[in-house]
Amino acid sequence: MITRFSTLYVGHIELERCGLSGVPADDRRYPNERLAETFDTAAALAHAADTLGYETLWLAEHHFQHEGYECIPSIPMLAVDLAHRTRRVKIGCAFNVVPAWHPLRLAEDYAVADILTRGRVVFGVGRGYHTREVETFGNPMLDAEANRELFEEQVEIILKAFREESFSHRGKHYRLPPEVPYRGYPLKEITLVPRPLRRPVEVWQPIVSGSARGLDFMARHGIKGVISATAEELVQRWVRDYQETARRHGRALQLGEELILGFRMCIDDTTERAIQRARPYFEEHAKVMAPLGMLRYSEEHARAVAARQPQSPTSATLENGVRNRSWLCGPAADIVAYLKEVERQYPGLDHVMIGWAIGTPRALMVEQLTRFARDVMPAFRP
């Protein structure tokens, strides 16, 4: 039964001339003062989410984006600020790009944020998809296998640090602690200081290709999954695969349990009007993400995501996104009706996330949060 609603903001600033006929993605460059606007937008969205009854404002970590698309380099740091500006909304990490960190520094930063916000930061991990980010920090992104291997070891270290009073780790990439003398004794184990107060730590990870290896890793470590802006046929398969993989690891879940299902959205009086309003931002998003192989609007797209192959920005249309339910565009009553179908299809699903394409103006995001809270969310209150 759907009872919880969240929203996603990836950190874009106000962009002019959005769409396929607008400014080419690689031609955008903004001064530092403009790039810093993302924090004002994050504060405005946090205030709206807090007052309107959303459970979580999810944020995305990214680096070096002078184009103004994804401008939040540290979610835990921003989360502490936003938690002190609001009363109850949680701040979610969607997602910490683990290969851009030393795993123990990420674990420490989250633990501090957990304590300072009294448990209002939600931990999330991802492998990344921007070569400019991960490779600049000295870790692999072009080599997908090396990236996954590193990510898996890093997450295992983070979970040890969260879960164990003291620990050691010997792996391919890390030997923790190093075998050095310390104040007269040989160093054998270390303790994360501080550890999060709220344990066990709830961990979320995106499901972007539905690979057997990725799902097995999540199930083995008790990591929950987010499926967002993905064609309905892929969602149906991945939800079943997630449930079956969890079963093989001894966890009996209802279909949809321990998952968040996310949609991009535009509410208006008619579907045509909603599509018209959303189109320039859909196209801007495609310009940004297709060359990185990150669109998930079809089976063909899913194969490209798995292979990290570039896609064409014109390989998808917003009309097709509405048909395959990766986008929800139209009157609130139609969105309620569809989410009621989703609720029946996935009896274990209790959490839905809504968001917008890169470039959507701040005022439009706040308006849409307000309309969704007023016209959709009441249909799902107990």
C-alpha positions as CSV (number, residue, x, y, z in Angstrom):
1,M,0.0,0.0,0.0
2,I,1.5,3.3,-1.0
3,T,1.7,5.6,2.0
4,R,5.0,7.5,1.5
5,F,5.9,10.1,-1.1
6,S,9.3,11.7,-1.8
7,T,10.8,14.0,-4.4
8,L,14.2,14.2,-6.2
9,Y,16.3,17.2,-7.0
10,V,19.5,16.5,-8.9
11,G,21.0,20.0,-8.4
12,H,20.4,21.9,-11.7
13,I,20.3,25.7,-11.8
14,E,17.9,27.9,-13.8
15,L,18.7,27.3,-17.5
16,E,17.8,29.3,-20.5
17,R,16.8,28.0,-23.9
18,C,16.1,24.4,-22.9
19,G,15.3,21.7,-25.4
20,L,16.8,20.1,-28.5
21,S,16.8,23.4,-30.4
22,G,18.3,25.3,-27.5
23,V,21.9,25.7,-26.2
24,P,24.0,22.6,-26.8
25,A,24.9,20.9,-23.6
26,D,28.6,21.3,-24.0
27,D,28.3,25.0,-24.8
28,R,26.8,25.8,-21.4
29,R,29.2,27.4,-18.9
30,Y,28.1,29.5,-15.9
31,P,30.0,31.7,-13.4
32,N,30.4,30.5,-9.9
33,E,27.7,32.8,-8.6
34,R,25.2,31.1,-10.9
35,L,26.3,27.6,-10.1
36,A,25.9,28.3,-6.4
37,E,22.2,29.0,-7.0
38,T,21.6,25.3,-6.6
39,F,21.8,25.6,-2.8
40,D,19.0,28.2,-2.8
41,T,16.9,25.9,-4.9
42,A,17.6,23.0,-2.6
43,A,16.5,25.1,0.3
44,A,13.3,26.2,-1.4
45,L,12.4,22.5,-2.3
46,A,13.3,21.3,1.2
47,H,10.9,24.0,2.7
48,A,8.1,22.9,0.2
49,A,8.6,19.2,0.9
50,D,8.7,19.8,4.6
51,T,5.5,21.8,4.7
52,L,3.6,19.7,2.2
53,G,4.1,16.3,3.9
54,Y,6.7,14.7,1.7
55,E,8.9,12.1,3.5
56,T,12.2,12.7,1.8
57,L,13.9,15.2,-0.4
58,W,16.5,13.1,-2.4
59,L,19.6,14.9,-3.7
60,A,22.2,13.8,-6.2
61,E,26.0,14.0,-5.8
62,H,28.0,15.2,-8.8
63,H,31.2,17.1,-9.6
64,F,32.8,19.6,-12.0
65,Q,29.6,20.4,-13.9
66,H,30.2,24.0,-15.1
67,E,27.2,23.4,-17.4
68,G,24.9,23.9,-14.4
69,Y,23.2,20.5,-14.6
70,E,24.1,18.7,-11.4
71,C,25.9,21.0,-8.9
72,I,25.9,19.3,-5.5
73,P,29.3,17.8,-4.6
74,S,28.5,16.8,-1.0
75,I,25.1,15.6,0.0
76,P,25.9,15.0,3.7
77,M,27.1,18.6,4.1
78,L,24.1,20.1,2.4
79,A,21.8,17.8,4.3
80,V,22.9,19.1,7.6
81,D,22.1,22.7,6.5
82,L,18.7,21.7,5.1
83,A,17.8,19.7,8.2
84,H,18.4,22.8,10.3
85,R,16.2,24.9,8.0
86,T,13.3,22.4,8.2
87,R,11.4,20.5,10.9
88,R,10.7,17.0,9.7
89,V,11.5,16.2,6.1
90,K,14.4,13.7,5.6
91,I,17.3,14.4,3.2
92,G,18.2,11.4,1.0
93,C,21.5,10.7,-0.7
94,A,20.5,9.7,-4.3
95,F,23.3,8.9,-4.5
96,N,26.7,9.2,-3.0
97,V,29.1,8.4,-5.9
98,V,31.2,6.0,-3.8
99,P,34.2,5.7,-6.3
100,A,34.7,9.5,-5.9
101,W,35.4,8.9,-2.2
102,H,37.7,7.1,0.2
103,P,35.0,4.8,1.7
104,L,35.9,5.6,5.3
105,R,35.7,9.4,4.6
106,L,32.2,8.9,3.2
107,A,31.3,6.7,6.2
108,E,32.5,9.4,8.6
109,D,30.7,12.2,6.9
110,Y,27.4,10.3,6.9
111,A,27.9,9.4,10.6
112,V,28.4,13.1,11.5
113,A,25.3,14.1,9.4
114,D,23.2,11.4,11.1
115,I,24.2,12.7,14.5
116,L,23.8,16.4,13.7
117,T,20.4,15.9,12.1
118,R,19.1,13.4,14.6
119,G,18.6,10.7,12.0
120,R,17.2,12.8,9.1
121,V,19.7,11.8,6.5
122,V,19.1,8.7,4.4
123,F,22.2,6.9,3.1
124,G,22.5,5.9,-0.6
125,V,25.3,4.6,-2.8
126,G,25.9,4.5,-6.5
127,R,28.7,3.6,-8.9
128,G,28.6,6.9,-10.9
129,Y,28.3,7.4,-14.6
130,H,30.4,10.5,-15.4
131,T,33.9,9.8,-16.5
132,R,34.9,13.4,-15.8
133,E,34.0,12.8,-12.1
134,V,35.2,9.4,-11.2
135,E,38.4,9.3,-13.3
136,T,39.4,12.8,-12.1
137,F,39.3,11.4,-8.6
138,G,41.7,8.7,-9.7
139,N,39.3,5.8,-9.9
140,P,37.9,3.8,-12.9
141,M,34.8,4.7,-14.8
142,L,35.7,3.9,-18.4
143,D,36.4,0.3,-17.3
144,A,33.0,-0.7,-16.1
145,E,34.1,-4.0,-14.6
146,A,36.9,-2.3,-12.6
147,N,34.4,0.4,-11.5
148,R,32.0,-2.3,-10.2
149,E,34.7,-4.2,-8.5
150,L,36.0,-1.2,-6.7
151,F,32.5,0.0,-5.8
152,E,31.6,-3.4,-4.3
153,E,34.7,-3.5,-2.1
154,Q,34.1,0.1,-1.0
155,V,30.5,-0.6,0.0
156,E,31.6,-3.6,2.0
157,I,34.1,-1.4,3.9
158,I,31.5,1.2,4.6
159,L,29.0,-1.5,5.9
160,K,31.8,-3.0,8.2
161,A,32.5,0.5,9.5
162,F,28.8,1.1,10.3
163,R,28.0,-2.3,11.7
164,E,31.1,-3.4,13.7
165,E,32.6,-1.9,16.8
166,S,36.0,-2.4,15.3
167,F,37.1,-4.0,12.1
168,S,39.8,-4.8,9.6
169,H,39.7,-5.3,5.9
170,R,42.0,-7.0,3.4
171,G,41.0,-6.7,-0.2
172,K,42.3,-6.0,-3.7
173,H,42.1,-2.2,-3.3
174,Y,42.3,-1.6,0.4
175,R,44.2,-2.9,3.4
176,L,42.6,-1.4,6.5
177,P,44.1,-0.6,8.8
178,P,47.7,-0.5,7.4
179,E,50.1,-2.7,9.4
180,V,51.9,0.1,11.2
181,P,53.0,0.5,14.8
182,Y,50.9,2.9,16.8
183,R,51.8,4.1,20.3
184,G,53.7,1.0,21.0
185,Y,51.3,-1.6,19.7
186,P,50.8,-3.1,16.2
187,L,47.7,-1.7,14.6
188,K,45.3,-4.6,13.8
189,E,41.8,-3.0,13.8
190,I,40.2,0.4,13.6
191,T,36.9,1.9,14.8
192,L,34.9,4.5,12.9
193,V,34.5,7.6,15.1
194,P,31.8,8.5,15.3
195,R,29.6,5.7,14.1
196,P,26.0,6.6,13.1
197,L,23.6,6.6,16.1
198,R,20.8,5.1,14.1
199,R,21.8,1.5,13.3
200,P,21.4,-0.6,11.3
201,V,21.9,2.0,8.7
202,E,19.3,1.9,5.9
203,V,21.1,1.8,2.6
204,W,19.6,2.6,-0.9
205,Q,21.0,2.0,-4.3
206,P,19.7,2.7,-7.8
207,I,18.7,-0.1,-10.1
208,V,19.7,1.2,-13.5
209,S,20.3,-2.0,-15.6
210,G,18.7,-4.8,-13.5
211,S,21.8,-6.9,-13.8
212,A,21.9,-10.2,-11.9
213,R,25.3,-9.3,-10.4
214,G,24.0,-5.9,-9.2
215,L,20.8,-7.3,-7.7
216,D,22.7,-10.2,-6.0
217,F,25.1,-7.7,-4.4
218,M,22.2,-5.6,-3.1
219,A,20.4,-8.7,-1.7
220,R,23.5,-10.1,-0.1
221,H,24.1,-6.9,1.9
222,G,20.4,-5.9,2.6
223,I,20.5,-2.9,0.3
224,K,17.2,-1.4,-0.8
225,G,16.5,-0.4,-4.4
226,V,15.3,2.7,-6.3
227,I,13.9,2.3,-9.8
228,S,13.2,5.7,-11.3
229,A,12.2,7.2,-14.7
230,T,12.2,3.7,-16.2
231,A,9.8,2.2,-18.8
232,E,7.0,0.1,-17.2
233,E,8.1,-3.2,-18.9
234,L,11.5,-2.9,-17.4
235,V,10.1,-2.0,-14.0
236,Q,7.9,-5.1,-14.0
237,R,10.8,-7.4,-14.7
238,W,13.2,-5.7,-12.3
239,V,10.7,-5.7,-9.4
240,R,10.2,-9.5,-9.9
241,D,14.0,-10.1,-10.2
242,Y,14.6,-8.1,-7.0
243,Q,12.1,-10.2,-5.1
244,E,13.4,-13.5,-6.4
245,T,17.0,-12.5,-5.7
246,A,16.1,-11.5,-2.1
247,R,14.4,-14.9,-1.7
248,R,17.5,-16.7,-2.7
249,H,19.3,-14.9,0.1
250,G,16.7,-16.0,2.6
251,R,14.5,-12.9,2.7
252,A,10.8,-13.3,1.8
253,L,9.6,-10.0,0.4
254,Q,6.2,-9.0,-1.1
255,L,6.4,-7.8,-4.6
256,G,7.6,-4.2,-4.5
257,E,8.8,-4.4,-0.9
258,E,12.0,-2.5,0.0
259,L,11.8,-0.6,-3.3
260,I,11.1,3.0,-4.2
261,L,9.4,3.5,-7.6
262,G,10.1,6.9,-9.1
263,F,8.5,8.9,-11.9
264,R,9.1,12.2,-13.7
265,M,5.9,14.2,-13.7
266,C,3.9,17.2,-14.8
267,I,0.4,17.7,-13.6
268,D,-2.0,20.0,-15.6
269,D,-5.6,20.2,-16.6
270,T,-5.0,18.0,-19.7
271,T,-2.4,15.5,-20.8
272,E,-1.6,17.7,-23.9
273,R,-1.0,20.8,-21.7
274,A,1.2,18.8,-19.3
275,I,3.3,17.5,-22.2
276,Q,3.6,20.9,-23.7
277,R,4.9,22.3,-20.4
278,A,7.4,19.4,-19.7
279,R,8.7,19.0,-23.3
280,P,11.7,21.5,-23.2
281,Y,13.0,20.0,-20.0
282,F,12.5,16.4,-21.2
283,E,14.6,17.3,-24.3
284,E,17.2,19.1,-22.2
285,H,17.5,16.0,-20.0
286,A,17.9,13.8,-23.0
287,K,20.7,16.1,-24.3
288,V,22.5,15.7,-21.1
289,M,22.0,12.0,-20.4
290,A,21.8,10.2,-23.7
291,P,25.5,10.7,-24.6
292,L,26.3,9.1,-21.2
293,G,24.0,6.1,-22.0
294,M,21.6,6.8,-19.1
295,L,18.1,6.9,-20.7
296,R,15.8,4.0,-19.6
297,Y,12.7,4.5,-21.8
298,S,12.9,1.2,-23.7
299,E,14.6,-2.3,-23.9
300,E,17.1,-0.8,-26.4
301,H,17.9,1.9,-23.9
302,A,18.3,-0.7,-21.1
303,R,20.9,-2.6,-23.2
304,A,22.8,0.6,-23.8
305,V,22.8,1.4,-20.1
306,A,24.2,-2.0,-19.3
307,A,26.9,-1.6,-21.9
308,R,27.6,2.0,-21.0
309,Q,27.0,2.9,-24.7
310,P,26.0,6.4,-25.9
311,Q,22.4,6.9,-26.9
312,S,20.8,9.4,-29.3
313,P,19.0,12.4,-27.6
314,T,16.3,11.9,-30.2
315,S,15.8,8.2,-29.6
316,A,13.0,8.9,-27.2
317,T,10.0,11.3,-27.2
318,L,8.0,12.6,-24.3
319,E,4.9,11.0,-25.8
320,N,6.6,7.6,-25.6
321,G,7.7,8.3,-22.1
322,V,4.1,9.0,-21.1
323,R,2.9,5.8,-22.8
324,N,5.5,3.6,-21.1
325,R,4.8,5.3,-17.7
326,S,8.3,6.6,-17.1
327,W,6.6,10.0,-17.1
328,L,3.3,10.8,-15.6
329,C,1.7,13.8,-17.5
330,G,-1.9,14.8,-17.2
331,P,-4.7,15.6,-14.7
332,A,-4.2,14.7,-11.1
333,A,-7.1,12.2,-11.3
334,D,-5.4,10.3,-14.0
335,I,-2.2,10.1,-12.0
336,V,-4.1,8.9,-8.9
337,A,-5.8,6.2,-11.0
338,Y,-2.5,5.0,-12.4
339,L,-0.8,4.9,-9.0
340,K,-3.8,2.9,-7.7
341,E,-3.0,0.3,-10.4
342,V,0.6,0.3,-9.3
343,E,-0.5,-0.3,-5.8
344,R,-2.5,-3.3,-6.8
345,Q,0.3,-4.7,-9.0
346,Y,3.0,-4.4,-6.3
347,P,1.4,-5.1,-2.9
348,G,4.7,-4.6,-1.0
349,L,5.4,-1.2,-2.5
350,D,4.8,1.7,-0.1
351,H,7.0,4.5,-1.4
352,V,6.8,6.6,-4.5
353,M,9.2,9.3,-5.6
354,I,8.4,12.1,-8.0
355,G,10.9,14.3,-9.8
356,W,11.5,16.5,-12.9
357,A,13.9,16.7,-15.7
358,I,17.1,18.7,-15.6
359,G,16.3,22.3,-16.4
360,T,12.8,22.5,-14.9
361,P,12.6,25.9,-13.2
362,R,12.4,26.2,-9.5
363,A,9.0,27.8,-9.5
364,L,7.6,25.0,-11.7
365,M,9.0,22.3,-9.3
366,V,7.5,24.0,-6.3
367,E,4.1,24.4,-8.1
368,Q,4.2,20.7,-9.1
369,L,5.1,19.6,-5.6
370,T,2.1,21.7,-4.3
371,R,-0.4,20.3,-6.8
372,F,0.7,16.7,-6.2
373,A,0.4,17.1,-2.5
374,R,-3.0,18.7,-2.8
375,D,-4.5,16.6,-5.5
376,V,-2.8,13.2,-5.5
377,M,-1.4,12.4,-2.0
378,P,-4.7,12.6,-0.1
379,A,-6.0,9.6,-2.2
380,F,-3.3,7.5,-0.4
381,R,-3.8,8.5,3.2
382,P,-5.0,5.7,5.5
